[in-house]
Amino acid sequence: MIQGALPSLKPPTLQQSIALAMVLALGAAVSLGVTRFSYGLLLPAMRTDLGWSYTLAGAMNTVNALGYLLGALSMPKLLKRFDAVQILLFGSASASVFMALTGFFTTAEPMLVQRLLAGIASAWVFVAGGLLAAQLGAHQAGRSGLILGVYYGGVGLGIVFSTLLVPVVDYFIPTKSQTWPQAWAVAWWVLAAGCVFATSILALKGQALKRIVIPPKAPNCDSISLQVGKIFLWRDFTYALAGYGMFGVGYIGYMTFVIALLREQSASTTTITIFYALLGLAVMASSRIWAGLLDKYKGGHALAFLNVLLGCAIVIPALTTWLPALVFSGVLFGGVFLSVVASTTALVRHNLPPTAWAAGISAFTVVFAAGQIVGPTMVGWIADGAGGLERGLLISAFALWLGALLAWRRKPL
């Protein structure tokens, strides 16, 4: 049993598991949907107002990813001292504070520090929530992919919330006002308030989350997960870890710069709102689309297949400005990218016993974060050159396809 879980009289039903997964999804909404991905919406206004290059704009997400890496590296030690629910709540509260602080700065240095700290907190939330979702899914034979998908789909909820909120703030805040802060700063504060609200719901359901239990020999766990003494070893997952690292490199360039690219292509605010909202809704729907795939494949094939699709989604804006194709790109990207994350949690659950899940999920989070450190600055640096953002997205797509080739080689243990 993972430290911090409290025994319950009976395991939760499927309906109860889905309800708890929806609560956990609020953590995913805070950690990635708002704390990280809202930045792409605010980037064009911040870049114009603050005079940033694309390289500096990308560096903001690079340091956020560095913080995410530091947070992921700290998780094994934290889990020895605190239970996953405590880490989830503390991380969510901390991320809310750091989100709010971002709106108080206009110089790059303190803003970089805030993005770093927000990345650390978001890793605590995302890893702890993923661990709890994996525990919850173990109670539902053949439906764990759905439970994981519901949790990771919370990122889409955060994206939709951000997408609808930012234009409203922009409408009501006077442009270049002498008495009001800029709209992008107010947006950070309002987004932080949304994070506080989500954190309060997580806190109210904290005791219910602590009653999630993994019986040592639960009949609905995969038999391979019940091998006595099996532990997580990096060498057993080399190809999957490498493939997931390339996913981190590839996907983050799209989420950082796609709105800026649409602005460069003269897309209207309404078009951008529809595009990003559909992307977020597709993330939420992906839990049902790919649940069967995550349950069926025990090796790296699900990760490989999803990486291929994601690369196809990313390459579209680099090749065309046709609006229907761009909308399709956003929907395809949203419908796939968080399922890539879910596929690694499923891979860990299929191949390791519950006692090793924390180590496995943390390891995948580390390589994911390492990839994200490289991605934004690399795409920004390329975009500042002759190739523009289009060339940067092409490189991102190739990184994903390379990750697919690596992940395909990972066989079930």
N, C-alpha and C positions, 0 to 999 in steps of 0.2 A: 504494500500500500504506500502511496506517495505521502510524504509527510504533510500533515495538516488536515487530511481528510478525516471527517468524523463518521462513525458508523451510523447507518440508518437501519430501520427495521426491515425494509424491503427495497429492492432497486426501483428506480423511477420507471414509470410507463413510458411508451414512446411519446405520448402527448406531453407528459411532464418533462421529458428530455428535450423536446423541441422548444418548449416554453423556456426552460433554463438556458438553452443554446441562444435563444433570442435575447435573453438578458445579457449573456456573455458577449453577444454581438455588439452591444453598446460599447464595450471595451475596444473591440476592433474598429468601431466607428471613430472613437477618440484617438486611438494610437496611430492609425494610418489614414483613415478617411478624412479626418479634419487636421490633425497635427501635421501630417506630411502633405497630403494631396491638395489641400486648399491653397497651398503656396503657388501652385501652377496658375490658379485663377487670379491671384493677386500680383503675380510677377509682372505682367505688362505695365500696370499702373505704377508699381514700385520702381521698375527699371526706368520708366520715363521721368518720374518725379525725382529719383535719386541719382540719375545719370550712370547707371550700372552698365558694364559690358556683359555680354552673354557668359563670359568666363566667370565673372564675379557672381552673376545670377545662378550659374550652375554650382559654384562653390558653396552657396547657401544650402543647397540640398546635399552636397558632398559632406559638409560638416555635420549635417543632420544624420546622414548615414554613418559617419564616424561615431557619433553619439550612440546610434543604434547598435553598432558593433560593440562599443564599450558596455552598453547595457546588457547585451546578450552574453558577453564574456563573464559578466558578474553574476549571471543567473544561477549557475550551479552552487556557488557559495551562499547566495541569498536563500536558495531553497533548503539549505541545511539549517538555517536559522529561523526562517519564516515560512508559513504555508503559502500556497499559490494565491489564495484569495486575498491575503494581506498585501502581497506584492502587487496584485492587480489593482487594488483600491489605492494604495499609495502612489503607484505609477500614474494612474488616471488623474488623481488630484494634482500631482506634480506637473503633468503635461498641461493641465488646465492653466496653472499659474504661468508656466513658461510661454504658452500661447498668448496670454494677456500681455506679458512683458514685451513681446515682440513689437507691439504697437506703440511703445513709448520711445523707440529709437529711430534715428534717421542716418546714423553713421554705420559703416559696415562692421566695425570691430565688435561692438556690443551685440549687434544683431547676429553675428556669427556665433557668439557665445550662447545666445538664447537658443539658436537652432541646434547647437550641440547638446545642450541640456534637455531640450525637448526630445531629441533623438534617444537619449538615454532612457528617459521616462517612457517613451512609446515602446521601446524594446521590452521593458519590464511588463507593460500591459499586454503586449501582443504574445509574448512567450508564455506568460502565466495563463492568459486566456486560452491559448492553443492547447496547453497542457490540460486544463480543466475540460475543454471540449473533447479532447482525446479520451479522458477518463469517462466522460458522459457517454460518448459514442460506444465505448466498450460494453455498455449494458444492452445495446440494441444490435442483435445479431443481424448482419446483412444491411443495416441502416446507418452504420457509422459514417459513411460518406455523406449522407444527408445531414447528420448532426454537425460534422465539420464544415460542410458547405453553408449551413445556416450561420454558424459563428463567423466564418470568413466573409460571408455576405454582408456582415455589418459594416465593412469598409465601404460598400456601395451606399449604405444609408448615410454615412458621413459625407460621402461625395455629393449625394443629392442635396443634403442639408446645406452644404457649403455653396453649391451651385445656385440654389434658390435664394440664399441669404445675401451673397455678395452683390448682385445687381440691385437689390432693395436698398442696401446701405449706400451704394453708389448713387442711387436716385435721390435719396433724402439728404445726403451730405453735400453742401455747396463745394464746387470745384475751386481750388486755390483760395479758399476762404482765409481771411486774416484772423478770424476768431475761432474757427473750428479746425481740428486736426484733419489731415487728409482722409479720404474715404477708406483707403486701404488700411490705415491705422485703426479706425473705428471698426472695420470688418474683423480685424484680429481680436478685438475686445468682445465683439458679439459672438464670434466663433468660440472664444474661451468660455463665455457664459453657457453656450450649448454643451460644452465639455463638462462644466460643473453640474449641469442638470443630469447628464448621462451618468456621471460619477455618483450622484446622490441615489439614483435608481440601483446601481450596482451595490452600493452600501446597504440599501434596504433589503436586498436579496442575498446579502453576504452569508447569512447562516444557512440558507437553502443551498447555496453553492458549496459550502463546506461539507454538506452531507453527501456529496458525490463520492461514491466508494468504488474501488476496484477490488472485488474478491480475488484472492490469490489464485484460485483455480475456477474462475467463473466459466460456466459451460459455453457462454457466447463469445469467449475470446478465441482467437485463432489458435489452433493447436501448436503452431510454430512458436507462438508467444509464450508458451508455457514450459519451454525447455528450462530445466533447473540450472541456475547459475549463469545464464546468458547475460552478457553486458554489452553496452555500446562500444564498438571499436571503429575508429575513423577509417581504418584500412578496409573494413567490410563495406563501406559506403562511398569509396573513393570516386567512382564515376558519377554517382548521383549527386554527391556534394559538388563536384566540379561543374556538372550541368546546371545545378541550382545557382552556383556562383555566377555563371554566365547569364542566367536569367536576371540576377540582380544588376549586372552590367547593362543588359539590354532594355529592360522594361522601364527603368527610372528616367531615361532620357525622354521618352514619350510623355510620361506624366509630368515632367518638369517643363517641357517646352512646347507641347502640342497647342496650348492656348495661345502662346506667343506666336507660333507659326500661323494659326488661323487669323490672328490680328494682322500679321504681315500680309496675309492674303485678302485683307479688307473684309473679313467676316463681321457681320453686325453683332451687337450684344445679344440680340434674340437668338441668332444662329448659334452662338457660342453657348448660351444657356441651355438650349435644346440639346446640343451636342454633348455637353458634359453631364446633363441630367440623364440622358439616355445611357451614357456610359455607366453612371452610377446604378441605374435601374438594372442594367445588364449584369452588373456585379451581384446584385441581390438575387437575380433569377438564376445565376450560375449554380447555386446550391443544388437545384433539381436537375439541371442539364447534365452535370458531370458526376453526380453522386454514384451512379452505377459504374462508371469508369474507375473511380477511386476504390470501390469495393472489389472490383474484378481483378485488377492487376496488382500483383504483389511486389513487382520489381520496379524498374525505372521507366517502363513504357508509357505510363500515364503522363509523367513529367516530360518525356520526350515529345509525345504527341501534342501536348498543350503548348510547349515551347515553339513548335513549328507553326501552329495557328497564330500564336502571339506575334511571331516575326512577320507573318503575312499581314496582320493588322497594322503593324508599325510601318511597314514599307509603303503602304497606300498613300499617306499624305506626302511622302517624298517623291511620288511619281505623278500625282494629279491634284488639281484644285477643284474637281467636279464635286459639288456639294453632296449628292447621294452617296458617292464613294467615300467621302470623308465621314459621313454619318455612319455608314457601314463599318468603317474602320473603328470608330468609337464604340459601337455596339459589340463588335467582335472582340475588341480589346477588353472591354468591361466584362464580357461573358467568359473570358478565359483567365485573366491574369491572377485573380485571387485563388482560382482553382489550382493554379500551379503551386501556390503556397500550401493549399490544402493537400495536394498530392504528396508533399514531403511528410506532412504529419501522418497521412495514411500509410506511407511507406514505413515510417518508424513503428507505427502501431501494428502493421502486418508482420514485421520481422523481429520485434523485440518484446520482451515482457514488460508489464507496466512499470516495474522498478527502474527500467532503463529508458523510459520515454523522455524524462526530463533532460537527460544527457543527450539523447538523440535530437530532440527538438531544438535544444540550445545550439548544437553543432551546426544544424542546417541554418539556424538563424545567424550564426557567425559568418558563414560563407555568403549568405544572402546579403548581409550588411557590408561585407568586404566588397562585393560586386557593386553595390550601390554607391560606395565611396568613389569608385572609378568612373561610373557612368555619367553623372551630371556634368562634372568638370570636363570630361572628355568630349561630350557632345557640345558643351558651351564653347570650348576651345576651337573645335571644328567649325562651329557656327560663326565664330568671329572671323573665319577665313573666307576664302572665295566660294567654298561649297555651300555656305549657309546652313540653316537648320535642316534642310532636306538631306544634305550629305551626312549630317550627324545622325539622323534617323536611319539612314541606310546602314551605317556602321552598327547601330543598335540592333537592327534586324539580323545582321550577320552573326552578331554575338549570340542571339537567341538560337539561331539554327545550329551553331557550333555546340551550344549547350544541349540541344536535342540529340546530336550525335553521341555526345558523352553519356547522357542519361540512358540512352537506348542500351548501352552495354551493361547496365546494372541489372543483374539477375536476382530473383528472390533468394534469400538465405535458406 
